[in-house]
Amino acid sequence: MKLYSLSVLYKGEAKVVLLKAAYDVSSFSFFQRSRNS
């Protein structure tokens, strides 16, 4: 099982802001549709 996530965050004065996020969950079987149907 492989699960990839990449997030770019900016640490400001008061809070952290999520600038960009990318996910590759294709290798994680929970997110794949069943091929038995």
NORTA-V646177 format. One record per residue. N is the residue number from 0. RES is the residue in three letters. PHI is phi in degrees with one decimal (999 if undefined). BURIAL is 1 if it has 24 or more other C-alpha atoms within 12 Angstrom, else 0. D_FIRST is the distance of its C-alpha to the first C-alpha in Angstrom with 1 decimal. Layout:
# NORTA-V646177
N:RES:PHI:BURIAL:D_FIRST  N:RES:PHI:BURIAL:D_FIRST
This chain:
# NORTA-V646177
0:MET:999:0:0.0  1:LYS:-121.1:0:3.8  2:LEU:-142.4:0:6.7  3:TYR:-114.2:0:10.1  4:SER:-148.1:0:13.5  5:LEU:-132.3:0:16.9  6:SER:-128.1:0:20.0  7:VAL:-112.6:0:23.6  8:LEU:-117.9:0:25.9  9:TYR:-117.5:0:29.7  10:LYS:-93.4:0:31.3  11:GLY:-87.9:0:34.7  12:GLU:-64.6:0:37.7  13:ALA:-101.7:0:36.9  14:LYS:-150.5:0:33.2  15:VAL:-98.6:0:29.9  16:VAL:-113.6:0:29.4  17:LEU:-81.7:0:26.1  18:LEU:-84.9:0:27.2  19:LYS:-154.2:0:24.1  20:ALA:-140.0:0:20.5  21:ALA:-133.4:0:17.9  22:TYR:-131.4:0:14.4  23:ASP:-126.8:0:11.9  24:VAL:-106.1:0:9.8  25:SER:-64.2:0:9.9  26:SER:-86.6:0:6.3  27:PHE:-96.4:0:5.8  28:SER:-62.5:0:7.6  29:PHE:-61.9:0:10.1  30:PHE:-92.3:0:11.7  31:GLN:-91.4:0:12.3  32:ARG:-75.9:0:15.6  33:SER:-68.5:0:16.4  34:ARG:-95.8:0:17.9  35:ASN:-83.2:0:20.1  36:SER:-78.0:0:22.8
